[in-house]
Amino acid sequence: MCDDQNGDGYNDILIADVDNGISNIKIFPGGPLMDTIPFWQVKIDFTAVTIDINGDGYRDIVTFPSVGASHLAVYYGGPLLDTIPDYLIQFPIPSSATGMIVNSAGSRIDMNGDGIEELAFWYGQWPNDTLYFYETGSKFTGVPKQRYAGELFNQKMDSPLMFGDINGDGCSDLWIELYDPTLPNTNTRYNVIYGDPEFNLAERFSYQHDGTGYIMDGLTIASRIISDFNGDGKDDWLHPNDGQYLYFYGKMVNSGGYPPTEFPTAYRGLNTQDRGPLLGFKMDVGDVNGDGIQDLMLSIGYSEQWLWLGGIPKWGNTANKKFNGATGRGFVGDVTGDGVDDLALVYDYDGNSYGYGYAVIVAGDRNLVSVGDGEEPQIPNTLRLVTYPNPFNPSTKISYTVPSTGGVTISIYNVSGELIEQRDLGERFAGSYEEEINLGKTGASSGVYFAEITFTSGTDVKKERVKLQLLK
């Protein structure tokens, strides 16, 4: 989002692209009739963001111009906008290391809660990467107000690196991985840092994962902060489904809080139809239906973007809109002037997530409504079986879905093929069900087992098997 740079009354669109190996930042005019020719562009190698550096009410363009550069380049926005940098922010420690301007997309970075955004820049220094925070507006000095680096030796910053106000106090909070590149990676940490009015960054929670990616109470290395998805005034957590929902719900949403795991029970699952969302893109898209609640978009596979409207629907939690063929997206805000945030989608000519492509601006739509208004939840049309927790001791839950009416039997085998337990569950209608298996009652020892579901409908017999691991 770059506000109205050309003075025509409509917010404009900033896009980064690569043309014949040359990276460019371009600004295109917004409005009901958009021009496909940019009115401003500069060449860069790395990242750029828009933020009001000088406090004149216009968002400025800040770029990291090239690999090894010792500064950030600032182009003042609005009437002053041209292709000559107006200010160079020199790095505190001269270095040829790489870095990245943190793009907060739809969320503001305001760690001290004073209502003025901060510019955040990650710099790859030795031994520890450092995150620098610059105050803007009347407080801008060109010198970092605060900095953050890992407490342990040789910690590099990695994804996730994202901001949001997860406790609702008006100060942005930070979720960041500090990666130890030296095997066995014992110094790797996942930290949540709460903002505060004094800008101390002293309120921290540091975690290690258990080797599988799990941290605690739903928090995992794949967890992400998303904008307030239920309208309670706090930003939320997007987690992988940890078994609170059926297997085809790939993600679940937990309320933000203090500490970060204050609310381990999710308030909403996202039915991804058992198709794995690929994280990496910023997921906030703003309020695309104008109901006052932030919405969410996920990459599903390599060439689909699925949109979920914010709020808590009565049932289903299926995507409200699907954009097939879209390999990426971006946050642009309201560029058509109708008061509703719009969408930027990326399509590639060859259908991959790289190569030559184009961006499409999709207008927000007040007619989009939640699935809570009556749409039935969708059930996958194949026989599926999943268990959680797994590994387990002594019991696990077996969740299964049958595509039509038929008889169901669940069998448990050991690695030698010996039948340990069998349950004839009788006839089941199309839908999803759950059974609890307690191998502790059978005297089973630690090891690998297999759960098998047999579904019989007339002469049609289908089987599905999943591996179990009992740990005592």
C-alpha positions as CSV (number, residue, x, y, z in Angstrom):
1,M,0.0,0.0,0.0
2,C,1.5,3.3,-1.0
3,D,-1.3,5.9,-0.6
4,D,-2.1,8.5,-3.3
5,Q,1.2,9.5,-4.8
6,N,0.1,11.3,-8.0
7,G,-2.6,13.4,-6.4
8,D,-5.6,12.0,-8.3
9,G,-7.6,11.1,-5.2
10,Y,-7.0,7.3,-5.4
11,N,-4.5,5.2,-3.6
12,D,-1.8,3.8,-5.9
13,I,-0.2,0.4,-6.3
14,L,3.5,-0.5,-5.6
15,I,4.7,-3.6,-7.4
16,A,8.2,-5.2,-7.4
17,D,9.1,-7.2,-10.5
18,V,12.0,-8.7,-12.4
19,D,12.4,-7.9,-16.1
20,N,15.2,-9.5,-18.0
21,G,17.1,-10.1,-14.8
22,I,16.7,-6.5,-13.6
23,S,14.6,-5.8,-10.4
24,N,12.4,-2.8,-10.4
25,I,10.0,-1.1,-8.0
26,K,7.1,0.5,-9.9
27,I,4.1,2.5,-8.9
28,F,0.9,2.2,-10.9
29,P,-2.1,4.6,-10.6
30,G,-5.2,3.5,-8.7
31,G,-8.8,4.3,-9.5
32,P,-11.8,2.7,-11.2
33,L,-9.9,2.8,-14.6
34,M,-6.3,1.7,-13.9
35,D,-3.4,2.3,-16.3
36,T,-1.0,-0.6,-16.9
37,I,1.9,1.8,-17.4
38,P,3.7,2.8,-14.2
39,F,4.2,6.5,-13.6
40,W,7.3,5.9,-11.3
41,Q,10.0,3.3,-11.1
42,V,13.5,2.7,-9.8
43,K,16.0,-0.1,-10.1
44,I,16.8,-2.1,-7.0
45,D,18.3,-5.5,-6.2
46,F,16.5,-6.1,-2.9
47,T,13.4,-5.0,-0.9
48,A,11.3,-1.9,-0.6
49,V,8.5,-0.7,1.7
50,T,6.3,2.4,1.9
51,I,6.2,4.4,5.2
52,D,5.9,8.1,6.1
53,I,9.5,8.8,7.1
54,N,9.4,12.7,7.2
55,G,6.0,13.1,8.7
56,D,4.4,15.1,5.8
57,G,1.4,12.8,5.5
58,Y,2.6,11.0,2.4
59,R,4.0,7.5,2.5
60,D,7.6,7.5,1.3
61,I,9.4,4.7,-0.6
62,V,12.3,3.2,1.2
63,T,14.6,0.8,-0.7
64,F,17.5,-1.4,0.0
65,P,19.1,-0.5,-3.3
66,S,21.6,-3.4,-3.8
67,V,23.5,-6.2,-2.3
68,G,26.3,-4.9,-0.2
69,A,25.0,-1.3,-0.1
70,S,25.8,0.6,3.1
71,H,22.5,2.5,3.3
72,L,18.8,2.5,2.6
73,A,17.5,5.0,0.0
74,V,14.5,7.2,0.8
75,Y,12.3,8.7,-1.9
76,Y,9.9,11.3,-0.4
77,G,6.3,10.6,-1.6
78,G,3.5,12.8,-2.8
79,P,4.4,16.0,-4.7
80,L,8.1,15.5,-3.9
81,L,8.3,12.1,-5.5
82,D,11.0,11.6,-8.1
83,T,13.7,9.0,-9.0
84,I,16.5,10.7,-7.0
85,P,16.9,9.6,-3.4
86,D,16.1,12.4,-0.9
87,Y,17.8,10.8,2.0
88,L,20.2,8.0,2.7
89,I,19.9,6.1,6.0
90,Q,23.5,4.9,6.7
91,F,23.9,1.6,8.5
92,P,25.2,1.9,12.1
93,I,27.9,-0.7,11.3
94,P,29.5,-0.5,7.8
95,S,29.4,-3.9,6.3
96,S,28.9,-5.6,3.0
97,A,26.5,-8.1,4.6
98,T,23.0,-8.6,3.1
99,G,19.8,-7.4,4.8
100,M,16.1,-6.9,4.3
101,I,13.6,-4.2,5.0
102,V,10.8,-5.8,6.9
103,N,7.5,-5.5,5.0
104,S,4.6,-5.6,7.4
105,A,2.1,-5.6,4.6
106,G,-1.3,-4.9,6.1
107,S,-0.1,-4.6,9.7
108,R,1.7,-1.6,11.2
109,I,5.0,-1.8,13.1
110,D,4.6,0.3,16.2
111,M,6.5,-1.3,19.0
112,N,6.0,1.5,21.5
113,G,2.4,2.2,20.8
114,D,2.7,5.9,20.1
115,G,0.6,5.7,16.9
116,I,3.6,6.3,14.6
117,E,5.0,3.5,12.5
118,E,8.6,2.4,12.8
119,L,10.9,1.2,10.0
120,A,12.4,-2.2,10.7
121,F,15.5,-3.4,8.9
122,W,17.2,-6.8,9.3
123,Y,20.9,-6.8,8.9
124,G,23.1,-9.8,8.5
125,Q,26.0,-9.1,10.9
126,W,28.5,-11.3,12.6
127,P,28.2,-13.1,14.9
128,N,24.4,-12.3,15.3
129,D,22.0,-10.8,12.8
130,T,20.5,-7.6,14.1
131,L,17.0,-6.1,13.7
132,Y,17.1,-2.3,13.7
133,F,14.1,-0.1,14.5
134,Y,14.0,3.5,13.2
135,E,11.4,6.0,14.5
136,T,9.7,8.1,11.8
137,G,7.9,11.4,11.4
138,S,8.9,14.1,13.8
139,K,11.0,11.5,15.7
140,F,13.1,10.5,12.7
141,T,16.8,11.0,13.2
142,G,18.4,8.5,10.8
143,V,19.7,6.6,13.8
144,P,18.1,3.5,15.2
145,K,15.9,4.0,18.2
146,Q,16.3,0.3,19.2
147,R,17.9,-2.9,18.1
148,Y,17.4,-6.5,18.7
149,A,19.8,-9.5,18.3
150,G,19.8,-13.0,19.7
151,E,21.1,-13.5,23.2
152,L,23.1,-16.6,22.3
153,F,26.1,-16.8,20.0
154,N,25.8,-17.1,16.2
155,Q,22.0,-16.7,15.9
156,K,20.7,-15.8,12.4
157,M,17.3,-14.3,11.8
158,D,15.0,-16.5,9.7
159,S,11.3,-16.9,8.9
160,P,9.1,-16.4,10.8
161,L,9.8,-12.7,11.2
162,M,6.5,-10.9,11.6
163,F,4.6,-8.4,13.7
164,G,1.2,-8.0,15.2
165,D,-0.5,-6.8,18.4
166,I,-1.3,-10.2,19.9
167,N,-2.2,-8.9,23.4
168,G,-4.2,-5.9,22.3
169,D,-2.3,-3.2,24.2
170,G,-1.7,-1.0,21.2
171,C,2.0,-2.0,20.9
172,S,3.2,-4.3,18.1
173,D,4.7,-7.6,19.1
174,L,7.3,-9.7,17.2
175,W,7.5,-13.4,16.4
176,I,10.9,-14.4,15.1
177,E,13.2,-17.4,14.6
178,L,16.8,-17.1,15.6
179,Y,18.5,-19.8,13.7
180,D,21.8,-21.5,14.8
181,P,23.5,-22.6,11.5
182,T,26.0,-24.9,13.3
183,L,24.9,-28.5,13.8
184,P,23.2,-29.7,15.9
185,N,21.5,-26.2,16.0
186,T,21.4,-26.2,19.8
187,N,21.1,-22.4,19.9
188,T,18.1,-22.1,17.6
189,R,15.2,-20.3,19.4
190,Y,11.7,-19.1,18.5
191,N,11.0,-15.8,20.4
192,V,7.9,-13.8,21.0
193,I,8.8,-10.2,22.0
194,Y,6.1,-7.9,23.3
195,G,6.2,-4.2,22.5
196,D,6.0,-1.6,25.3
197,P,5.7,2.2,25.6
198,E,9.3,2.5,26.8
199,F,10.6,0.6,23.7
200,N,12.6,-1.7,25.9
201,L,11.8,-5.0,24.1
202,A,12.5,-6.7,27.4
203,E,9.3,-8.8,27.7
204,R,10.3,-11.9,25.8
205,F,9.3,-15.6,25.6
206,S,11.8,-17.9,24.2
207,Y,11.1,-21.4,22.9
208,Q,12.8,-24.5,21.5
209,H,10.9,-27.0,19.4
210,D,10.9,-30.8,20.1
211,G,12.5,-31.9,16.8
212,T,9.1,-32.3,15.1
213,G,8.4,-28.6,15.0
214,Y,6.0,-28.6,18.0
215,I,6.7,-26.0,20.7
216,M,3.8,-26.0,23.2
217,D,0.0,-25.4,23.4
218,G,-0.4,-25.4,19.6
219,L,2.6,-23.2,19.0
220,T,4.9,-24.6,16.3
221,I,7.7,-23.5,14.0
222,A,5.0,-23.1,11.3
223,S,2.8,-20.8,13.4
224,R,2.2,-17.3,12.1
225,I,0.7,-14.0,13.4
226,I,-2.4,-12.9,11.4
227,S,-4.5,-9.7,11.7
228,D,-7.5,-9.8,14.1
229,F,-9.6,-12.4,12.5
230,N,-12.6,-12.4,15.0
231,G,-12.9,-8.7,15.8
232,D,-11.8,-8.9,19.5
233,G,-9.2,-6.2,19.2
234,K,-6.2,-8.6,19.3
235,D,-4.2,-10.1,16.4
236,D,-4.4,-13.9,16.3
237,W,-2.3,-17.0,15.7
238,L,-2.6,-19.2,12.7
239,H,-1.4,-22.7,13.6
240,P,-1.3,-26.1,11.9
241,N,-4.3,-28.2,13.0
242,D,-3.0,-30.1,16.0
243,G,-6.0,-32.5,16.1
244,Q,-8.6,-30.1,17.4
245,Y,-10.4,-30.4,14.0
246,L,-10.8,-33.2,11.5
247,Y,-7.8,-33.9,9.3
248,F,-8.9,-32.0,6.3
249,Y,-8.8,-28.8,8.3
250,G,-5.2,-27.9,7.6
251,K,-5.1,-24.8,9.8
252,M,-6.7,-23.5,12.9
253,V,-6.9,-20.0,14.4
254,N,-6.2,-19.2,18.1
255,S,-6.7,-15.9,19.9
256,G,-3.6,-13.9,20.7
257,G,-2.8,-13.2,24.3
258,Y,-0.3,-12.9,27.0
259,P,1.6,-15.2,27.3
260,P,1.6,-16.2,23.6
261,T,0.0,-19.6,24.4
262,E,-2.7,-18.1,26.7
263,F,-5.4,-19.6,24.5
264,P,-4.4,-23.1,23.4
265,T,-7.9,-24.0,22.2
266,A,-8.6,-22.7,18.7
267,Y,-11.8,-20.8,18.0
268,R,-11.9,-21.6,14.3
269,G,-10.6,-24.2,11.9
270,L,-9.9,-23.6,8.3
271,N,-11.1,-26.4,6.0
272,T,-8.3,-26.6,3.4
273,Q,-9.8,-29.9,2.0
274,D,-6.7,-31.8,3.0
275,R,-4.6,-29.7,0.7
276,G,-1.5,-28.3,2.3
277,P,-1.2,-24.5,2.5
278,L,2.3,-23.2,1.7
279,L,3.4,-20.5,4.1
280,G,5.8,-17.8,3.1
281,F,3.5,-15.1,1.7
282,K,2.1,-12.5,4.0
283,M,-1.4,-13.8,4.6
284,D,-3.3,-10.6,5.6
285,V,-5.3,-9.1,2.8
286,G,-7.3,-6.5,4.7
287,D,-11.1,-6.2,4.8
288,V,-12.1,-7.2,1.3
289,N,-15.9,-7.3,2.0
290,G,-16.2,-4.1,4.1
291,D,-17.7,-5.8,7.2
292,G,-15.1,-4.3,9.6
293,I,-13.3,-7.6,10.2
294,Q,-9.9,-8.5,8.7
295,D,-9.9,-11.4,6.2
296,L,-7.3,-14.1,5.4
297,M,-5.8,-15.7,2.3
298,L,-3.7,-18.8,2.1
299,S,-1.7,-20.4,-0.7
300,I,-3.2,-23.9,-1.4
301,G,-0.7,-26.0,-3.4
302,Y,1.4,-24.1,-5.9
303,S,-1.3,-22.3,-7.9
304,E,-4.3,-21.5,-5.9
305,Q,-5.2,-18.7,-3.4
306,W,-8.1,-19.3,-1.1
307,L,-9.9,-16.5,0.8
308,W,-11.6,-16.9,4.2
309,L,-13.7,-14.0,5.5
310,G,-13.1,-12.9,9.1
311,G,-15.5,-13.7,11.9
312,I,-16.8,-17.0,13.4
313,P,-19.2,-18.8,11.0
314,K,-21.8,-21.2,12.3
315,W,-20.3,-24.2,10.5
316,G,-18.2,-25.4,7.6
317,N,-15.2,-23.0,7.6
318,T,-14.7,-23.6,3.9
319,A,-13.1,-20.9,1.8
320,N,-15.4,-18.1,0.7
321,K,-13.7,-17.6,-2.6
322,K,-11.0,-19.5,-4.5
323,F,-8.6,-18.1,-7.1
324,N,-7.3,-21.0,-9.2
325,G,-4.1,-20.4,-11.1
326,A,-2.9,-17.6,-8.8
327,T,0.6,-18.3,-7.5
328,G,1.0,-15.3,-5.2
329,R,-0.7,-12.2,-3.8
330,G,0.0,-8.9,-2.2
331,F,-1.6,-6.3,0.1
332,V,-2.7,-3.2,-1.7
333,G,-5.5,-1.7,0.4
334,D,-8.3,0.2,-1.2
335,V,-7.1,1.3,-4.6
336,T,-10.5,1.7,-6.3
337,G,-11.9,4.3,-3.9
338,D,-15.0,2.4,-2.8
339,G,-14.0,2.0,0.8
340,V,-13.3,-1.7,0.6
341,D,-9.8,-3.3,0.4
342,D,-8.9,-4.8,-2.9
343,L,-6.7,-7.9,-3.7
344,A,-3.5,-8.2,-5.8
345,L,-3.0,-11.6,-7.3
346,V,0.0,-12.9,-9.2
347,Y,-0.4,-15.3,-12.2
348,D,2.5,-16.9,-14.1
349,Y,2.2,-17.7,-17.8
350,D,3.7,-21.1,-17.3
351,G,1.6,-22.0,-14.3
352,N,4.6,-22.2,-11.9
353,S,5.5,-20.1,-8.9
354,Y,8.3,-18.5,-10.9
355,G,9.0,-17.2,-14.4
356,Y,7.2,-14.5,-16.4
357,G,3.8,-13.5,-15.1
358,Y,1.5,-10.6,-14.4
359,A,-0.4,-9.1,-11.5
360,V,-4.2,-8.7,-11.4
361,I,-6.1,-6.3,-9.1
362,V,-9.4,-7.8,-7.9
363,A,-11.9,-5.3,-6.5
364,G,-13.2,-5.9,-3.0
365,D,-16.8,-7.0,-2.8
366,R,-19.3,-6.1,-0.2
367,N,-21.6,-8.9,-1.4
368,L,-19.2,-11.6,-0.2
369,V,-20.8,-13.2,2.8
370,S,-19.6,-15.7,5.4
371,V,-20.3,-19.5,5.1
372,G,-22.2,-19.0,8.3
373,D,-25.1,-17.8,6.3
374,G,-26.1,-21.3,5.3
375,E,-23.6,-23.1,3.2
376,E,-23.1,-26.7,4.2
377,P,-19.6,-27.9,5.0
378,Q,-17.8,-29.7,2.3
379,I,-16.7,-33.3,2.9
380,P,-13.8,-34.9,0.8
381,N,-15.2,-37.4,-1.7
382,T,-12.6,-40.1,-0.8
383,L,-12.1,-42.5,2.1
384,R,-9.5,-40.9,4.5
385,L,-8.0,-41.9,7.8
386,V,-5.9,-39.9,10.3
387,T,-4.8,-40.3,13.9
388,Y,-3.9,-37.8,16.6
389,P,-1.9,-37.6,18.7
390,N,0.7,-39.7,17.0
391,P,3.1,-40.9,18.6
392,F,0.9,-41.5,21.6
393,N,0.6,-43.2,25.0
394,P,-1.6,-45.0,25.7
395,S,-4.5,-43.8,23.6
396,T,-5.1,-42.0,20.3
397,K,-8.1,-40.8,18.4
398,I,-8.8,-42.1,14.9
399,S,-10.6,-39.6,12.7
400,Y,-12.1,-40.9,9.5
401,T,-14.3,-39.7,6.6
402,V,-16.5,-41.9,4.5
403,P,-17.7,-40.6,1.1
404,S,-21.1,-42.3,1.1
405,T,-23.3,-44.7,3.2
406,G,-21.6,-48.0,4.0
407,G,-20.3,-50.4,6.6
408,V,-17.1,-49.4,8.5
409,T,-14.6,-51.6,10.4
410,I,-11.4,-50.4,12.1
411,S,-8.6,-52.8,12.7
412,I,-5.3,-52.5,14.5
413,Y,-2.3,-54.6,13.5
414,N,1.3,-54.9,14.7
415,V,4.3,-54.9,12.3
416,S,4.0,-58.7,12.0
417,G,0.5,-58.4,10.7
418,E,-1.1,-59.8,13.8
419,L,-4.6,-58.4,14.6
420,I,-4.5,-56.6,17.9
421,E,-8.0,-55.1,18.0
422,Q,-11.0,-54.8,15.6
423,R,-14.2,-52.8,15.8
424,D,-17.2,-53.3,13.6
425,L,-18.8,-49.9,13.6
426,G,-21.8,-50.8,11.6
427,E,-23.3,-48.6,8.9
428,R,-22.2,-45.0,8.6
429,F,-23.6,-42.2,6.5
430,A,-21.4,-39.9,4.4
431,G,-19.4,-37.7,6.8
432,S,-16.7,-37.6,9.4
433,Y,-16.4,-39.6,12.6
434,E,-14.0,-40.3,15.4
435,E,-13.0,-43.3,17.5
436,E,-10.6,-43.5,20.4
437,I,-8.2,-46.5,20.6
438,N,-6.4,-47.3,23.8
439,L,-3.6,-49.8,23.2
440,G,-2.7,-49.6,26.9
441,K,-5.7,-51.8,27.7
442,T,-4.4,-54.5,25.3
443,G,-1.0,-54.8,26.9
444,A,0.7,-53.7,23.7
445,S,4.4,-52.8,24.0
446,S,6.1,-49.7,22.5
447,G,6.5,-49.8,18.8
448,V,4.9,-49.4,15.4
449,Y,1.3,-50.4,14.7
450,F,-1.1,-49.9,11.8
451,A,-4.7,-48.7,11.9
452,E,-6.8,-49.8,8.9
453,I,-10.3,-48.7,8.0
454,T,-12.4,-50.9,5.8
455,F,-15.4,-49.3,4.0
456,T,-18.0,-51.6,2.3
457,S,-20.8,-50.2,0.1
458,G,-22.5,-52.9,-1.9
459,T,-19.8,-54.8,-3.8
460,D,-17.4,-51.9,-3.4
461,V,-14.7,-52.4,-0.7
462,K,-12.1,-49.7,0.1
463,K,-9.3,-49.7,2.6
464,E,-7.1,-47.0,4.0
465,R,-4.1,-47.6,6.4
466,V,-2.1,-45.3,8.6
467,K,1.0,-46.0,10.7
468,L,0.8,-45.5,14.5
469,Q,3.7,-45.3,17.1
470,L,3.1,-46.2,20.7
471,L,5.6,-44.7,23.1
472,K,5.7,-45.9,26.7
